[in-house]
Amino acid sequence: AWLRAELRLIDHGVGEAGGRPVRRYEAILPDDPGKGYFCARLLLAVDRELELPVHASIYGWDGNLVGDYAYADLRVNPGLAPQEFEPTNPAYQFPRWRLTLSR
């Protein structure tokens, strides 16, 4: 949308979300679902320190809210050990069975 000059981006300045300082943006896309964009309007809050999105409200072409996502108590680079990514880690209590798909 940006490359096609079909995106209107509004900077709503600084604010707060979840007790964190953020910069708020609004993205307005073409009022035509046939263009292939996932929404008509997006409100986004970006954490000013972490430079990560922490809140997003997504609106459809009828103006209704279709999604609202927020991240609280976000910790980046928490120092996870390799076993944290192992599905066999007993702390996760994943089921012992596995599904196998065939063609």
Secondary structure, DSSP 8 states (H G I E B T S, - for coil): -TTTT--EEEEEEEEEETTEEEEEEEEE--S-GGG--S-SEEEEEEETTT-SEEEEEEE-TTS-EEEEEE--S--S-----GGGG-TT-GGG---S-------
